[in-house]
């Protein structure tokens, strides 16, 4: 039997136990690109938490990367498309662009599909996560919990909303192809669509024909600001697979 006296004789053992404890509390995000083009994931951390993946990086088709977050981490991931960076990381993206160039120092410019997380702590190990279309849509995204306990629902948007985006919400490239779909708030900037002013409460901000279009295509994603009930997912002690351009089984 190992006693405290035994452990105290081996400082390296104390360090190892400490390290293993920290690893057990860490959350591993596996980001996979199933799109037919390179995407440049952007990352943003909240509450002064560690910035994952240096804020951004390229992810070619078919490739994946793992990022590890400490307990209590909160933040978001998104895909940037149509990017062109020089050797110093300076450049721009057609969708999801951010300040900082390759390595984002802020959030993605709408319209952009987001996945958002708040990871639990040792005293409250429940994670919260969602895929959000509140800031519009640029590529499909899906989140699957692995190895956790609780509800651990799948969250995501598998449908290609760019192909069904109303003309008034479309963002097109120089060739006229639709590369993103704005939210109604970004397109019209009214209280009704932005849930502001006289429409700033759940009771006064109802779904619109545009948010219902998003919800019909992507039932498990946030479609507007107060779409919490059917869109916020929970799980405990889980790792997460985040897929860009998921199919129905990924």
C-alpha positions in Angstrom: 0.0 0.0 0.0 1.4 3.4 -1.0 1.4 6.0 1.9 1.9 9.7 1.9 5.3 9.0 3.4 6.2 6.8 0.5 5.1 9.4 -2.0 7.1 12.2 -0.3 10.3 10.2 -0.9 9.8 10.4 -4.6 9.2 14.0 -5.8 9.0 12.9 -9.4 6.1 10.6 -8.5 4.2 13.6 -7.0 4.8 15.5 -10.3 3.6 12.5 -12.3 0.4 12.1 -10.3 -0.2 15.9 -10.7 0.3 15.6 -14.4 -2.0 12.6 -14.7 -4.6 14.5 -12.8 -4.5 17.4 -15.1 -4.6 15.2 -18.2 -7.7 13.5 -16.8 -9.4 16.8 -16.6 -8.4 18.0 -20.0 -10.8 17.9 -23.0 -9.5 16.8 -26.5 -11.1 18.4 -29.6 -10.5 16.6 -32.8 -11.1 18.8 -35.8 -11.6 17.1 -39.2 -12.1 18.6 -42.6 -14.5 16.6 -44.8 -14.9 19.6 -47.2 -13.6 19.4 -50.8 -11.4 22.4 -50.2 -8.9 23.5 -47.5 -10.5 25.3 -44.6 -8.6 27.5 -42.1 -10.2 26.9 -38.7 -10.3 29.9 -36.4 -10.3 29.6 -32.6 -11.3 32.1 -30.0 -11.1 31.6 -26.2 -13.1 33.4 -23.5 -12.4 34.5 -20.0 -8.7 34.7 -20.6 -8.4 31.0 -21.2 -5.7 29.4 -23.3 -5.8 30.1 -27.0 -6.0 26.8 -28.9 -4.1 26.1 -32.1 -2.5 29.6 -31.9 -5.8 31.1 -33.1 -5.8 29.5 -36.6 -4.2 27.1 -39.0 -4.8 25.4 -42.4 -6.7 22.1 -42.5 -6.5 20.4 -46.0 -9.3 18.1 -47.2 -9.4 14.8 -45.4 -7.0 15.9 -42.6 -7.5 16.3 -38.9 -5.9 17.9 -35.9 -6.2 17.5 -32.1 -6.3 20.4 -29.7 -6.4 20.0 -25.9 -8.3 22.4 -23.6 -8.0 22.6 -19.8 -10.9 22.2 -17.4 -13.1 25.3 -17.4 -12.2 26.4 -21.0 -14.7 28.3 -23.0 -14.5 29.4 -26.6 -15.5 28.8 -30.2 -14.3 27.3 -33.5 -15.3 28.2 -37.0 -14.1 27.6 -40.6 -12.6 30.2 -42.8 -12.8 29.6 -46.6 -11.1 31.1 -49.6 -8.0 32.3 -47.7 -4.8 33.6 -49.1 -1.9 34.1 -46.6 1.7 35.0 -47.3 4.7 33.4 -45.6 4.3 35.8 -42.6 0.6 34.8 -42.1 -0.8 38.0 -43.5 -3.8 37.8 -45.7 -7.6 37.6 -46.0 -10.3 35.0 -46.3 -13.5 35.1 -48.3 -15.6 34.0 -45.4 -15.1 33.8 -41.6 -12.2 36.3 -41.8 -10.7 37.6 -38.5 -8.2 40.1 -37.3 -4.7 38.8 -36.9 -4.3 37.1 -40.3 -3.6 33.3 -40.2 -3.6 33.3 -36.4 -6.9 34.9 -35.3 -6.9 37.5 -32.5 -10.7 38.0 -32.6 -13.9 36.3 -33.8 -14.9 35.4 -37.3 -16.6 38.1 -39.4 -20.3 37.0 -40.1 -21.7 35.2 -41.9 -20.1 32.2 -40.3 -21.1 28.9 -38.8 -19.9 28.6 -35.2 -19.5 25.8 -32.7 -19.4 27.1 -29.1 -18.2 25.3 -25.9 -18.1 25.8 -22.2 -16.1 23.0 -20.6 -16.9 21.9 -17.1 -14.6 22.1 -14.0 -13.8 19.4 -11.4 -16.5 20.8 -9.1 -19.1 20.9 -12.0 -18.1 18.6 -14.8 -21.0 19.3 -17.1 -20.0 20.7 -20.6 -22.3 22.9 -22.7 -22.0 23.1 -26.5 -23.9 24.1 -29.6 -23.6 24.8 -33.3 -24.9 28.3 -34.1 -26.3 29.9 -37.2 -27.1 33.1 -35.3 -24.2 34.8 -37.2 -25.2 33.2 -40.5 -23.7 30.2 -42.3 -20.6 29.5 -44.4 -19.9 25.7 -44.2 -21.6 22.8 -42.5 -20.4 21.8 -39.0 -21.1 18.9 -36.7 -20.1 18.1 -33.1 -20.1 14.6 -31.7 -19.3 13.8 -28.0 -17.1 10.7 -27.4 -16.6 8.8 -24.2 -18.8 11.1 -22.0 -21.8 10.5 -19.9 -25.2 12.3 -19.9 -27.3 13.4 -22.8 -24.3 14.0 -25.1 -26.4 14.9 -28.1 -25.1 15.4 -31.6 -25.2 19.1 -32.6 -24.7 20.4 -36.1 -25.8 21.6 -39.5 -25.3 18.9 -42.2 -27.4 20.6 -44.9 -25.8 22.9 -47.4 -27.6 26.2 -46.7 -25.6 28.1 -49.3 -27.5 26.1 -52.0 -30.9 27.1 -50.5 -30.1 30.6 -49.3 -32.7 33.3 -50.1 -31.2 35.8 -52.6 -31.5 38.7 -50.1 -29.2 36.8 -47.7 -26.7 35.6 -50.2 -23.0 36.4 -50.1 -21.3 35.7 -53.5 -17.7 35.5 -54.7 -16.4 37.3 -57.8 -17.6 34.4 -60.0 -21.2 34.7 -58.6 -21.1 31.5 -56.5 -22.9 31.7 -53.1 -20.1 31.3 -50.5 -22.1 32.2 -47.4 -25.7 32.9 -46.2 -26.3 36.0 -43.9 -28.5 36.0 -40.9 -31.6 38.1 -41.2 -30.2 40.4 -38.5 -27.1 41.1 -40.6 -29.1 41.6 -43.8 -31.8 43.9 -42.4 -30.5 45.2 -39.1 -33.9 45.5 -37.5 -35.0 44.8 -33.9 -37.4 42.1 -35.0 -34.6 40.1 -36.6 -31.8 41.0 -34.2 -33.8 40.5 -30.9 -33.0 44.0 -29.7 -35.0 47.0 -28.5 -38.6 46.1 -28.1 -37.8 42.6 -29.2 -35.0 41.9 -26.7 -36.7 39.1 -24.6 -37.6 35.5 -25.4 -41.3 36.5 -25.2 -41.0 39.4 -27.7 -38.5 37.9 -30.2 -40.1 35.0 -32.0 -38.8 32.9 -34.9 -39.1 34.5 -38.4 -39.4 33.0 -41.8 -35.6 33.2 -42.1 -34.8 31.5 -38.8 -37.4 28.9 -39.5 -35.7 28.2 -42.8 -32.4 27.6 -41.0 -34.1 25.5 -38.3 -35.9 23.3 -40.9 -32.6 22.6 -42.6 -30.6 22.2 -39.4 -32.9 21.2 -36.5 -30.1 20.8 -33.9 -28.4 24.1 -34.6 -29.2 27.5 -33.1 -31.3 29.4 -35.6 -31.8 32.7 -33.8 -30.9 34.3 -30.4 -33.5 32.6 -28.3 -33.4 29.1 -29.8 -31.9 27.6 -26.6 -34.4 24.8 -25.8 -33.7 22.6 -28.8 -30.1 23.7 -29.5 -27.9 23.7 -26.3 -26.4 20.3 -25.6 -24.8 18.9 -22.5 -22.3 16.1 -21.7 -19.8 15.3 -18.9 -16.2 14.1 -19.1 -16.2 13.9 -22.8 -13.9 14.6 -25.8 -15.4 16.1 -28.9 -15.1 15.5 -32.7 -15.8 18.6 -34.7 -16.3 18.0 -38.4 -16.4 20.6 -41.2 -18.8 19.7 -44.0 -20.1 16.6 -42.2 -22.3 14.0 -43.9 -25.3 12.4 -42.3 -23.2 9.7 -40.6 -20.1 11.7 -39.5 
